[in-house]
Amino acid sequence: MESVGDSHDVGMHRLGPHVVGRRVVVRRVLRGETGPSGGPAMTDVLGVCTAWADGVCVVEPATGPAVVIQIADIVSGKPVPPRPSVRHRVSAREAESHATALWAHVERAALGEWELRCDPAPVGRLLKRANSCLAIGDPGTPYAEAESAVRAFYAARSRDPLVQVETGSEADEHFTRQGWQVVAGGDSHFQLASLAQLSRALRGVPDFSTLLAGDALPPMSAGLAHDGPRLDLSLRIGDQVVASAKVALSGEWLGIHAFGVEPAFRRRGLARRMLAELVEWGGEKGASTVWLHVETDNQPALALYGSLGFATHHTLRYLSPD
């Protein structure tokens, strides 16, 4: 078998000096050993390439010592996506559990791993997330019985039944087969980001007064309302609220909700400045992960969050029997 030498170190196996610092998989020949088919033995190494020089490639696996590979022994290889962070390896159900801190007053009842939620004293319109069953995970009972329990729970509270499911899940398929319909405008991505990464991305964002310095407007004031692990941020110009957001801390997870800027004040950097304020507050409280829900068709918000390092963990939608 012809091995790949230094003169072909870029292109044939997609490896070379350009992959230093990246996660790679490398297949190499084990010289002097015979494989199951009688030919040369080979083995794969998965890890981060830390060096490519002087005829050797060094790969550090997730565990164990670094592996020094002669470039002439490389048969194939390529860069691979980074290993998912710990925060991205949690289940959808565990990730969604951090939303509890945003609505501490909501009545909650367990149905196996599902959670029945009802706001006993809503102000204004009913929020779907606070008045629906989080149908993610194992309900601990057959789906037909779980569906009956959902209907009974909301009937007892004079509310229409509503479930929030992970798109494409077994629960989604069950309710859809039973005739439940997708609630328009309720599809959303659950997105995550590292607080440290966000802090770096938002470093140097101008303060509020600088952002609106060129406008003939009254001074802007920022209002902060603290309530234990929760914080409300509102920006006012005179008596007008031009932007607002709510955050809540759950362990090391900082959740952002109701984040918005009035149309007339968009594209001025207010959203980034607000995020910088919220992230700074969360960091002071010990947060390491930031999460939020964003509607799947909200392209401007998705573009903003994507540019800052947010990535989708899972996608949700609401289903109603009517």
C-alpha positions as CSV (number, residue, x, y, z in Angstrom):
1,M,0.0,0.0,0.0
2,E,1.4,3.4,-0.9
3,S,1.5,5.7,2.0
4,V,1.1,9.5,1.8
5,G,4.3,11.4,2.3
6,D,5.2,15.0,3.1
7,S,5.0,16.1,-0.5
8,H,1.3,15.3,-0.5
9,D,0.5,16.4,3.1
10,V,-2.3,18.8,2.0
11,G,-5.2,17.7,-0.3
12,M,-5.2,14.0,-0.6
13,H,-6.2,13.4,3.0
14,R,-7.4,17.0,3.8
15,L,-4.7,17.4,6.5
16,G,-1.7,19.6,6.9
17,P,-0.5,22.6,8.9
18,H,-3.8,24.3,8.4
19,V,-5.5,21.8,10.8
20,V,-3.3,22.7,13.8
21,G,-5.7,23.6,16.6
22,R,-8.6,21.8,15.0
23,R,-10.3,18.5,15.8
24,V,-9.3,15.8,13.3
25,V,-9.6,12.1,12.7
26,V,-6.5,10.4,11.3
27,R,-6.1,6.8,10.0
28,R,-2.5,5.6,10.0
29,V,-0.5,2.4,9.2
30,L,0.9,0.5,12.1
31,R,4.3,-0.5,10.7
32,G,5.3,-4.1,11.4
33,E,1.8,-5.2,12.3
34,T,-0.7,-7.2,10.2
35,G,-4.4,-6.5,9.9
36,P,-7.3,-9.0,10.0
37,S,-7.2,-9.3,6.2
38,G,-3.5,-10.0,6.0
39,G,-2.5,-6.5,4.9
40,P,-1.0,-3.7,7.0
41,A,-2.7,-3.0,10.3
42,M,-4.3,0.4,10.7
43,T,-5.8,2.4,13.5
44,D,-7.7,5.7,13.9
45,V,-6.9,8.6,16.2
46,L,-9.5,11.2,17.0
47,G,-8.5,14.4,18.8
48,V,-7.1,17.9,18.4
49,C,-4.1,18.3,16.1
50,T,-1.5,20.3,18.1
51,A,1.4,20.1,15.7
52,W,2.3,19.4,12.0
53,A,6.0,19.8,11.3
54,D,9.3,18.0,10.8
55,G,7.5,15.0,9.3
56,V,5.2,14.3,12.2
57,C,1.6,15.1,13.2
58,V,0.7,15.3,16.9
59,V,-2.9,14.6,17.9
60,E,-4.2,14.9,21.5
61,P,-7.2,12.7,22.2
62,A,-9.9,13.6,24.7
63,T,-8.3,11.2,27.1
64,G,-4.8,9.8,27.3
65,P,-1.4,11.0,26.1
66,A,-0.7,12.8,22.8
67,V,-0.2,10.6,19.8
68,V,2.8,11.3,17.6
69,I,2.2,10.1,14.0
70,Q,4.7,10.0,11.2
71,I,3.1,11.9,8.3
72,A,4.4,9.2,5.9
73,D,2.2,6.7,7.8
74,I,-1.1,8.6,7.3
75,V,-3.5,6.8,5.0
76,S,-6.5,9.1,5.3
77,G,-7.8,11.9,7.6
78,K,-9.9,15.0,7.7
79,P,-11.0,17.8,10.1
80,V,-14.2,17.0,12.0
81,P,-16.6,19.3,13.9
82,P,-15.7,20.2,17.4
83,R,-16.9,18.0,20.2
84,P,-20.2,19.3,21.5
85,S,-19.8,21.3,24.7
86,V,-21.2,19.9,27.9
87,R,-24.1,22.4,27.7
88,H,-25.1,21.0,24.2
89,R,-25.0,17.4,25.5
90,V,-27.8,17.9,28.0
91,S,-31.2,16.6,27.0
92,A,-34.0,18.8,25.7
93,R,-35.9,18.2,28.9
94,E,-33.1,19.2,31.1
95,A,-32.4,22.3,29.1
96,E,-36.0,23.3,29.3
97,S,-36.1,22.9,33.0
98,H,-34.1,26.1,33.4
99,A,-37.1,28.1,32.2
100,T,-38.8,27.5,35.6
101,A,-36.8,30.4,37.0
102,L,-38.5,32.8,34.6
103,W,-42.0,32.0,35.8
104,A,-41.6,31.0,39.4
105,H,-45.3,31.9,40.2
106,V,-46.7,29.4,37.7
107,E,-48.6,26.3,39.0
108,R,-46.7,23.2,38.0
109,A,-47.7,19.5,38.2
110,A,-45.5,16.6,37.1
111,L,-46.8,14.0,34.7
112,G,-43.8,11.7,34.6
113,E,-41.1,13.8,33.0
114,W,-43.8,16.0,31.5
115,E,-44.8,19.2,33.2
116,L,-48.3,20.7,33.4
117,R,-48.1,24.5,33.7
118,C,-50.8,27.1,34.5
119,D,-50.5,30.7,35.4
120,P,-53.1,31.2,38.1
121,A,-53.2,35.0,37.8
122,P,-52.2,36.0,34.3
123,V,-51.7,39.7,33.5
124,G,-52.6,40.6,29.9
125,R,-52.6,37.8,27.3
126,L,-52.0,34.2,28.3
127,L,-48.4,33.2,27.7
128,K,-48.3,29.9,25.9
129,R,-45.2,28.7,27.7
130,A,-46.7,29.4,31.1
131,N,-50.0,27.8,30.2
132,S,-49.2,24.6,28.4
133,C,-47.9,21.1,29.1
134,L,-44.2,20.7,28.4
135,A,-44.5,17.3,26.8
136,I,-40.9,16.3,26.5
137,G,-39.5,13.1,27.9
138,D,-41.3,10.1,29.3
139,P,-44.8,10.8,30.7
140,G,-44.6,7.6,32.8
141,T,-47.9,6.3,31.3
142,P,-49.2,5.4,27.8
143,Y,-49.6,8.4,25.6
144,A,-53.4,8.0,25.4
145,E,-53.6,8.2,29.2
146,A,-51.2,11.1,29.3
147,E,-53.3,13.0,26.7
148,S,-56.4,12.5,28.9
149,A,-54.5,13.8,31.9
150,V,-53.5,16.9,30.0
151,R,-57.1,17.6,28.9
152,A,-58.4,17.0,32.5
153,F,-55.8,19.3,34.0
154,Y,-56.7,22.3,31.8
155,A,-60.4,21.6,31.9
156,A,-60.3,21.8,35.7
157,R,-58.8,25.3,35.4
158,S,-61.1,26.5,32.6
159,R,-58.2,26.6,30.1
160,D,-57.9,25.2,26.7
161,P,-55.5,22.3,26.5
162,L,-52.1,23.1,24.9
163,V,-48.9,21.1,24.7
164,Q,-45.4,22.1,23.9
165,V,-43.4,19.4,22.2
166,E,-40.0,18.9,20.7
167,T,-40.4,18.9,16.9
168,G,-40.3,15.4,15.5
169,S,-40.5,13.7,18.8
170,E,-42.7,10.7,19.7
171,A,-45.0,13.1,21.6
172,D,-45.2,15.3,18.5
173,E,-46.2,12.3,16.4
174,H,-48.7,11.1,18.9
175,F,-50.6,14.3,19.3
176,T,-50.5,14.9,15.5
177,R,-52.0,11.5,14.9
178,Q,-54.8,12.4,17.3
179,G,-55.7,15.4,15.3
180,W,-54.0,18.1,17.4
181,Q,-52.9,21.1,15.2
182,V,-49.8,23.2,15.1
183,V,-50.3,26.6,16.7
184,A,-49.3,29.2,14.2
185,G,-46.4,31.4,15.3
186,G,-45.4,29.1,18.1
187,D,-42.4,27.3,16.6
188,S,-39.1,28.3,18.3
189,H,-35.5,27.3,18.6
190,F,-33.9,26.8,22.0
191,Q,-30.5,28.4,21.6
192,L,-27.4,28.2,23.8
193,A,-24.2,30.2,24.1
194,S,-21.2,30.3,26.4
195,L,-21.3,33.4,28.6
196,A,-17.5,33.8,28.2
197,Q,-17.8,33.7,24.4
198,L,-20.7,36.3,24.5
199,S,-18.6,38.5,26.8
200,R,-15.8,38.5,24.2
201,A,-18.1,39.1,21.3
202,L,-19.8,42.0,23.0
203,R,-16.6,43.6,24.3
204,G,-16.4,47.2,23.2
205,V,-20.0,47.7,22.4
206,P,-20.8,51.4,22.9
207,D,-22.9,52.5,25.8
208,F,-26.5,53.6,25.4
209,S,-25.8,57.4,25.4
210,T,-23.2,57.0,22.7
211,L,-25.5,54.9,20.5
212,L,-28.2,57.7,20.3
213,A,-25.8,60.6,20.5
214,G,-26.7,61.8,17.0
215,D,-30.4,61.9,17.6
216,A,-32.3,65.0,18.9
217,L,-33.9,62.9,21.7
218,P,-34.3,63.3,25.5
219,P,-31.7,61.4,27.5
220,M,-32.1,57.7,27.7
221,S,-32.5,56.1,31.1
222,A,-32.0,52.4,31.9
223,G,-34.2,50.8,34.5
224,L,-33.2,47.7,36.4
225,A,-35.6,45.8,38.6
226,H,-34.0,43.0,40.7
227,D,-36.0,40.1,42.2
228,G,-33.6,37.5,43.6
229,P,-32.4,35.5,40.6
230,R,-34.4,37.6,38.2
231,L,-33.7,40.9,36.5
232,D,-35.9,43.2,34.4
233,L,-34.1,45.7,32.1
234,S,-36.0,48.5,30.4
235,L,-34.7,51.5,28.4
236,R,-36.8,54.7,28.3
237,I,-36.7,57.9,26.4
238,G,-38.9,60.2,28.4
239,D,-42.0,58.1,29.2
240,Q,-41.6,55.7,26.3
241,V,-40.1,52.2,26.7
242,V,-38.0,51.7,23.7
243,A,-36.4,48.3,24.6
244,S,-36.8,45.7,27.4
245,A,-35.8,42.2,28.4
246,K,-36.1,39.8,31.3
247,V,-33.5,37.4,32.6
248,A,-33.4,34.7,35.3
249,L,-30.7,32.6,36.7
250,S,-31.1,28.9,37.2
251,G,-27.9,27.4,38.6
252,E,-25.2,28.4,36.1
253,W,-27.8,29.0,33.3
254,L,-28.9,32.5,32.5
255,G,-32.2,32.6,30.6
256,I,-33.3,35.6,28.5
257,H,-37.0,36.3,27.8
258,A,-39.2,39.0,26.3
259,F,-36.2,40.6,24.6
260,G,-37.2,43.3,22.2
261,V,-36.5,46.7,20.7
262,E,-39.2,49.0,19.4
263,P,-39.1,49.2,15.5
264,A,-38.2,52.9,15.4
265,F,-35.1,52.2,17.4
266,R,-33.7,49.1,15.8
267,R,-30.5,48.8,13.9
268,R,-28.7,51.2,16.2
269,G,-26.9,48.7,18.4
270,L,-29.3,48.8,21.3
271,A,-29.9,45.0,21.2
272,R,-26.2,44.3,21.5
273,R,-25.8,46.9,24.3
274,M,-28.7,45.3,26.2
275,L,-27.2,41.8,25.8
276,A,-23.9,43.1,27.1
277,E,-25.6,44.5,30.2
278,L,-27.5,41.2,30.8
279,V,-24.4,39.1,30.2
280,E,-22.4,41.2,32.6
281,W,-25.1,40.8,35.3
282,G,-25.2,37.1,34.7
283,G,-21.5,36.7,34.9
284,E,-21.4,38.5,38.2
285,K,-24.0,36.0,39.5
286,G,-21.9,33.0,38.4
287,A,-23.6,32.1,35.1
288,S,-21.6,30.2,32.5
289,T,-24.3,29.4,29.9
290,V,-26.9,31.8,28.3
291,W,-30.0,30.5,26.7
292,L,-33.1,31.9,25.0
293,H,-36.0,30.9,22.8
294,V,-36.3,32.5,19.4
295,E,-39.0,32.1,16.8
296,T,-37.9,30.0,13.9
297,D,-39.0,32.7,11.3
298,N,-37.4,35.6,13.1
299,Q,-34.5,36.0,10.7
300,P,-33.1,39.3,12.1
301,A,-32.9,37.8,15.7
302,L,-31.4,34.6,14.4
303,A,-28.8,36.5,12.5
304,L,-27.9,38.6,15.6
305,Y,-27.7,35.6,17.9
306,G,-25.8,33.5,15.4
307,S,-23.2,36.3,15.0
308,L,-22.6,36.2,18.7
309,G,-22.1,32.4,19.0
310,F,-25.6,31.1,19.8
311,A,-26.4,27.7,18.4
312,T,-29.7,25.8,18.3
313,H,-30.0,22.9,20.8
314,H,-33.5,21.8,19.9
315,T,-36.7,23.1,18.3
316,L,-40.2,23.3,19.8
317,R,-43.7,23.8,18.7
318,Y,-47.2,24.1,20.3
319,L,-50.1,21.8,19.5
320,S,-53.8,22.4,20.2
321,P,-56.8,20.0,19.8
322,D,-58.8,22.8,18.1
